[in-house]
Amino acid sequence: MSEVIDIRKTDDVRDVVHQAVHCLSDGQLVAFPTETFYTVAAHALHPAAVAVVRELSAETPCVLGLKSADEALDFLPRMSQVARKLARRCWPGPVTIAFDVDNGDGLLAALPAETRATICQQQKLRVRVVAHDVLREVLRLIPAPVVLTGESLVNALSGRTSSDVLESCGSRVALVIDDGEVGHGEPSTVLDVDHRGWTIDREGVVGEPEVQRLCGDVHLFVCTGNTCRSPMAAALFRRLLSTRLSCSEHDLVDHGFVVASAGLAAGVGSPASPESIEVLRDQGIDLTGHSSRQLTRALLHQVDHIYTMTRGHRDSILRDCPDLAERVCLLSRDGRDIIDPIGMGYEEYQKCQQEIEDNVLALLNAMIEV
């Protein structure tokens, strides 16, 4: 008989997590809540348990459940750039990505042959990083991924409660972790990704316009306080790029561009400096809506191109995130620092604005044919 634990009434969820880890490690099945429906999981190193998950999935392909996008790279090291971008930005969340099976040197080859045969169907491997904290914590504690039941519209509608799991799975599931009713009647979106790009294999929670935005190139401008140089640079980049593309700044995202700014030592929610606002107003750009934000590791790993105002900014980023070396560069094309004009008066701001604009134009000329 299945044990059901309601985590909403549990004194310490960590005890439930450890119990789930114990069950999975013993080759038993555990049902977990996700953002979209309840899924049944088996430890990937227990082929017999994986076979039961395959049976429960019926005609829907099983899914490899991983803890992060970084772990996905361990299993599929030859992942294309667009696949890496989507994995980085969609996970954790209600998106399943179907990758071409990589027969190279990734960890996929280390899984039992029976498990690989179950999760690799028609040369495709479906992967998901679930956002629900309980499953994520379980995955952090076990030395292998899990195999999850596949998700269809039918079980997204009928698998939204623990009672649904018990009705469909019976005693085959040792433990059901109950978190009430989940999802909104829509399954996860399934994206089919290869070296040519992406297609939506199944419509779900995340729609095509949002996926299109997630595939865009994110350009991030970085300074110290995010009230002078970086907001001016981002605003000038938006204006000049939209002019180059003959579109409005609002439509840049539809052309595959997202532009942002941040500061290494920024407060949260500060406006642009009065001089920055005044200087850009003279250029027909409104900076009054700017709100500063701090540069974080999470933000850095979401962007494609990072432009710093000084070498010190670049060095600081790379000390914390050396893996981003290919994405971080000085905004200045000649390698010189763009000096902070704060407290130096309107004329210095004008000089700074002109220096930034000249370098943004040079950057755009390198990006897009004149």
C-alpha positions as CSV (number, residue, x, y, z in Angstrom):
1,M,0.0,0.0,0.0
2,S,1.3,3.5,-0.9
3,E,2.2,5.9,1.8
4,V,0.9,9.4,1.3
5,I,2.6,12.4,3.1
6,D,1.1,15.8,2.9
7,I,4.0,18.2,3.0
8,R,1.7,21.1,3.8
9,K,1.1,19.4,7.2
10,T,4.7,18.3,7.8
11,D,6.8,19.7,10.6
12,D,10.1,19.4,8.7
13,V,10.0,18.8,4.9
14,R,13.6,17.6,5.1
15,D,12.4,14.4,6.7
16,V,10.1,13.8,3.7
17,V,13.0,14.5,1.3
18,H,15.2,12.0,3.1
19,Q,12.4,9.4,3.0
20,A,12.0,9.9,-0.7
21,V,15.7,9.5,-1.2
22,H,15.7,6.3,0.7
23,C,12.8,4.9,-1.3
24,L,14.4,5.8,-4.6
25,S,17.7,4.4,-3.6
26,D,16.0,1.1,-2.7
27,G,14.5,0.8,-6.2
28,Q,11.0,2.0,-5.2
29,L,8.9,4.5,-7.0
30,V,8.0,7.9,-5.6
31,A,5.3,10.4,-6.8
32,F,6.3,14.0,-6.7
33,P,4.3,17.2,-7.4
34,T,5.6,19.5,-10.2
35,E,4.4,22.8,-11.6
36,T,2.1,21.0,-14.0
37,F,1.1,17.6,-12.6
38,Y,2.2,14.7,-10.4
39,T,5.0,12.7,-11.8
40,V,6.3,9.2,-10.8
41,A,10.0,8.9,-10.5
42,A,12.5,6.0,-10.4
43,H,16.2,6.1,-9.6
44,A,18.0,5.9,-13.0
45,L,20.4,3.3,-11.7
46,H,17.6,0.8,-11.0
47,P,16.5,-0.5,-14.4
48,A,13.6,-2.6,-12.9
49,A,12.1,0.5,-11.3
50,V,12.6,2.4,-14.6
51,A,10.7,-0.3,-16.4
52,V,7.7,0.3,-14.2
53,V,7.8,4.0,-14.9
54,R,7.9,3.2,-18.6
55,E,4.8,1.1,-18.1
56,L,3.0,3.9,-16.3
57,S,3.9,6.3,-19.0
58,A,2.0,4.3,-21.6
59,E,2.4,5.9,-25.0
60,T,4.1,9.1,-23.6
61,P,8.0,9.1,-23.7
62,C,9.7,9.0,-20.3
63,V,11.7,12.0,-19.2
64,L,15.1,12.3,-17.6
65,G,14.8,14.4,-14.5
66,L,17.9,16.5,-13.7
67,K,18.8,19.0,-11.1
68,S,20.1,21.8,-13.3
69,A,21.0,23.0,-16.8
70,D,24.7,22.5,-15.8
71,E,24.0,18.8,-15.1
72,A,22.3,18.5,-18.5
73,L,25.6,19.6,-20.1
74,D,27.3,16.7,-18.2
75,F,24.9,14.3,-19.9
76,L,24.9,16.0,-23.3
77,P,28.2,17.8,-23.6
78,R,27.8,18.4,-27.4
79,M,24.6,20.4,-26.8
80,S,24.2,23.2,-29.4
81,Q,24.4,26.8,-28.5
82,V,20.7,27.4,-28.9
83,A,20.0,24.3,-26.7
84,R,22.3,25.6,-24.0
85,K,20.6,29.0,-24.1
86,L,17.1,27.4,-23.8
87,A,18.2,25.1,-21.0
88,R,19.8,28.0,-19.1
89,R,16.7,30.1,-19.4
90,C,13.8,27.6,-19.3
91,W,15.0,25.6,-16.2
92,P,13.9,25.1,-13.6
93,G,10.4,25.3,-15.0
94,P,7.5,23.8,-17.0
95,V,9.5,23.1,-20.1
96,T,10.7,19.7,-21.4
97,I,13.5,19.7,-24.0
98,A,13.9,16.9,-26.5
99,F,17.6,16.7,-27.5
100,D,19.3,14.6,-30.2
101,V,20.8,11.7,-28.4
102,D,24.5,12.3,-27.9
103,N,26.5,9.1,-28.2
104,G,29.7,10.8,-27.1
105,D,31.5,11.0,-23.8
106,G,28.7,12.4,-21.6
107,L,27.3,10.8,-18.5
108,L,24.4,9.4,-20.5
109,A,26.7,6.6,-21.5
110,A,27.2,5.7,-17.9
111,L,23.6,4.9,-17.2
112,P,22.5,1.2,-17.4
113,A,21.7,0.1,-21.0
114,E,18.1,-0.7,-20.0
115,T,17.6,2.8,-18.7
116,R,19.1,4.4,-21.8
117,A,16.8,2.2,-24.0
118,T,13.8,3.5,-22.0
119,I,14.6,7.2,-22.1
120,C,16.2,7.4,-25.6
121,Q,13.3,7.0,-28.0
122,Q,13.7,7.6,-31.8
123,Q,17.2,9.1,-31.1
124,K,15.7,11.8,-28.8
125,L,16.2,12.3,-25.1
126,R,13.6,14.3,-23.2
127,V,14.9,16.2,-20.2
128,R,13.3,18.4,-17.6
129,V,14.4,20.3,-14.5
130,V,11.4,20.5,-12.3
131,A,11.0,23.7,-10.2
132,H,9.2,22.1,-7.3
133,D,11.5,22.3,-4.2
134,V,11.0,18.8,-2.9
135,L,12.1,17.0,-6.1
136,R,15.0,19.5,-6.6
137,E,16.2,18.8,-3.1
138,V,15.9,15.0,-3.6
139,L,18.0,15.3,-6.8
140,R,20.6,17.2,-4.9
141,L,21.0,14.3,-2.5
142,I,21.1,11.3,-4.8
143,P,24.1,10.5,-7.0
144,A,22.1,10.0,-10.2
145,P,19.2,11.4,-12.0
146,V,15.7,10.1,-12.0
147,V,13.4,8.8,-14.8
148,L,10.0,10.5,-14.8
149,T,6.7,9.4,-16.2
150,G,5.9,11.3,-19.4
151,E,3.3,14.0,-19.4
152,S,0.4,14.3,-21.8
153,L,-2.6,16.6,-21.8
154,V,-4.7,13.7,-20.3
155,N,-2.6,13.4,-17.2
156,A,-2.0,17.1,-16.9
157,L,-5.8,17.3,-16.5
158,S,-6.3,14.1,-14.5
159,G,-3.0,13.9,-12.6
160,R,-3.3,17.1,-10.6
161,T,-3.8,15.6,-7.1
162,S,-2.3,12.8,-5.0
163,S,-5.7,10.9,-5.3
164,D,-5.2,10.9,-9.1
165,V,-1.8,9.3,-8.6
166,L,-3.2,6.6,-6.3
167,E,-6.1,5.8,-8.7
168,S,-3.8,5.4,-11.7
169,C,-0.7,3.8,-10.1
170,G,-2.1,1.9,-7.1
171,S,0.4,0.2,-4.9
172,R,3.2,0.3,-7.5
173,V,4.2,3.7,-6.0
174,A,5.7,3.3,-2.5
175,L,5.5,7.0,-1.5
176,V,3.3,9.8,-2.7
177,I,4.3,13.3,-1.7
178,D,1.1,15.4,-1.5
179,D,1.2,19.1,-2.1
180,G,-2.5,19.6,-2.9
181,E,-3.8,20.4,-6.4
182,V,-1.1,21.4,-8.8
183,G,-1.0,22.8,-12.3
184,H,-3.6,24.7,-14.3
185,G,-4.7,22.0,-16.7
186,E,-1.9,22.5,-19.2
187,P,1.1,20.1,-19.6
188,S,4.7,21.3,-19.8
189,T,5.8,22.7,-23.2
190,V,8.0,20.2,-25.1
191,L,10.7,21.8,-27.3
192,D,12.5,19.8,-29.9
193,V,16.0,21.2,-30.2
194,D,18.9,20.4,-32.6
195,H,21.8,22.2,-34.2
196,R,19.4,24.0,-36.6
197,G,17.3,25.5,-34.0
198,W,14.0,24.6,-32.1
199,T,10.4,23.7,-32.8
200,I,7.5,23.2,-30.4
201,D,6.8,19.5,-30.3
202,R,3.8,20.0,-27.9
203,E,2.1,23.2,-26.9
204,G,1.9,23.7,-23.1
205,V,2.4,26.3,-20.4
206,V,5.1,28.3,-22.2
207,G,3.9,29.6,-25.6
208,E,5.9,30.1,-28.8
209,P,6.3,33.9,-28.3
210,E,7.9,33.4,-24.9
211,V,10.2,30.7,-26.3
212,Q,11.2,33.1,-29.1
213,R,12.1,35.8,-26.5
214,L,14.1,33.2,-24.5
215,C,16.1,32.5,-27.6
216,G,17.1,36.1,-28.1
217,D,20.6,37.5,-27.5
218,V,20.8,39.3,-24.1
219,H,23.2,42.3,-24.1
220,L,24.1,43.5,-20.6
221,F,26.0,46.7,-19.8
222,V,27.8,46.8,-16.4
223,C,29.3,49.6,-14.3
224,T,29.6,50.2,-10.6
225,G,26.4,51.7,-9.3
226,N,24.1,51.3,-12.3
227,T,23.0,54.9,-12.2
228,C,25.2,56.6,-14.7
229,R,27.4,54.8,-17.3
230,S,25.6,51.4,-17.7
231,P,22.1,52.8,-18.0
232,M,23.3,55.4,-20.5
233,A,25.0,52.7,-22.5
234,A,22.0,50.4,-22.5
235,A,19.7,53.2,-23.5
236,L,22.0,54.3,-26.3
237,F,22.4,50.7,-27.5
238,R,18.6,50.3,-27.7
239,R,18.1,53.6,-29.6
240,L,20.9,53.0,-32.1
241,L,20.0,49.3,-32.6
242,S,16.4,50.0,-33.2
243,T,17.3,52.7,-35.7
244,R,19.6,50.3,-37.5
245,L,16.9,47.7,-37.6
246,S,14.1,50.2,-38.6
247,C,11.9,49.1,-35.7
248,S,10.7,50.6,-32.4
249,E,12.7,49.9,-29.2
250,H,9.7,47.9,-27.9
251,D,10.0,45.6,-30.9
252,L,13.7,44.8,-30.4
253,V,12.7,41.6,-28.5
254,D,10.9,40.4,-31.6
255,H,14.1,40.8,-33.6
256,G,16.0,38.7,-31.0
257,F,17.5,41.4,-28.8
258,V,17.1,42.0,-25.1
259,V,19.1,44.9,-23.6
260,A,19.7,45.4,-19.8
261,S,22.1,47.0,-17.4
262,A,23.4,46.3,-13.8
263,G,26.0,47.4,-11.3
264,L,28.6,45.5,-9.4
265,A,27.9,47.6,-6.2
266,A,24.4,48.8,-7.1
267,G,21.6,49.4,-4.7
268,V,18.2,48.2,-5.7
269,G,15.7,50.6,-7.2
270,S,17.8,53.8,-7.4
271,P,17.0,56.2,-10.3
272,A,19.5,57.3,-12.9
273,S,21.6,60.3,-11.8
274,P,20.0,63.7,-12.7
275,E,22.9,64.5,-15.0
276,S,22.5,61.2,-16.9
277,I,18.8,61.9,-17.3
278,E,19.5,65.4,-18.5
279,V,22.3,64.4,-21.0
280,L,20.1,61.7,-22.6
281,R,17.1,63.9,-22.7
282,D,19.1,66.2,-25.0
283,Q,19.4,63.1,-27.2
284,G,15.7,62.4,-27.2
285,I,16.0,59.5,-24.8
286,D,13.9,59.3,-21.6
287,L,15.9,57.7,-18.7
288,T,13.5,58.7,-15.9
289,G,12.0,55.2,-15.7
290,H,15.4,53.6,-14.9
291,S,15.7,51.5,-11.7
292,S,19.1,50.2,-10.7
293,R,19.8,46.6,-10.0
294,Q,22.7,44.6,-8.7
295,L,24.7,42.3,-10.8
296,T,24.2,38.7,-9.6
297,R,25.7,35.4,-10.6
298,A,22.2,34.3,-11.7
299,L,21.9,37.3,-14.0
300,L,25.3,36.8,-15.5
301,H,24.6,33.2,-16.5
302,Q,21.4,34.3,-18.3
303,V,23.1,36.8,-20.7
304,D,25.0,36.3,-23.9
305,H,27.1,39.4,-24.1
306,I,28.5,41.5,-21.2
307,Y,30.0,44.9,-21.7
308,T,31.9,46.5,-18.8
309,M,32.9,50.1,-18.4
310,T,36.4,49.3,-17.0
311,R,38.9,46.6,-16.9
312,G,38.4,46.4,-13.2
313,H,34.7,45.6,-13.7
314,R,35.7,42.8,-16.2
315,D,38.3,41.4,-13.8
316,S,35.8,41.4,-10.9
317,I,33.3,39.4,-12.9
318,L,35.8,36.9,-14.1
319,R,37.2,36.3,-10.6
320,D,33.8,35.0,-9.6
321,C,32.8,33.5,-13.0
322,P,35.9,32.5,-15.0
323,D,33.7,30.4,-17.2
324,L,32.2,33.6,-18.7
325,A,35.5,34.8,-20.3
326,E,34.1,34.5,-23.8
327,R,31.1,36.6,-23.0
328,V,32.7,39.5,-21.1
329,C,34.5,42.3,-22.8
330,L,35.2,46.0,-22.4
331,L,32.7,48.3,-24.1
332,S,35.6,50.5,-25.2
333,R,36.8,49.2,-28.5
334,D,40.4,50.4,-27.8
335,G,40.5,48.8,-24.4
336,R,40.4,52.0,-22.4
337,D,38.3,52.5,-19.3
338,I,35.2,54.7,-19.5
339,I,35.6,56.9,-16.4
340,D,32.8,57.4,-14.0
341,P,31.5,61.0,-14.3
342,I,29.6,61.0,-11.0
343,G,30.0,64.2,-9.1
344,M,31.9,65.9,-11.9
345,G,29.2,68.0,-13.5
346,Y,27.2,68.1,-16.7
347,E,30.1,68.7,-19.1
348,E,31.9,65.5,-17.9
349,Y,28.6,63.6,-18.3
350,Q,28.4,64.9,-21.9
351,K,31.9,63.7,-22.6
352,C,31.1,60.3,-21.0
353,Q,27.9,60.0,-23.1
354,Q,29.7,60.8,-26.3
355,E,32.5,58.2,-25.5
356,I,29.8,55.6,-24.8
357,E,27.9,56.4,-27.9
358,D,31.0,56.2,-30.1
359,N,31.8,52.8,-28.7
360,V,28.2,51.5,-29.0
361,L,28.2,52.6,-32.7
362,A,31.5,50.7,-33.2
363,L,30.0,47.7,-31.5
364,L,26.9,47.8,-33.7
365,N,29.0,48.1,-36.8
366,A,30.8,44.9,-35.8
367,M,27.5,43.2,-35.1
368,I,25.4,44.3,-38.1
369,E,26.4,45.3,-41.6
370,V,26.2,49.0,-42.1
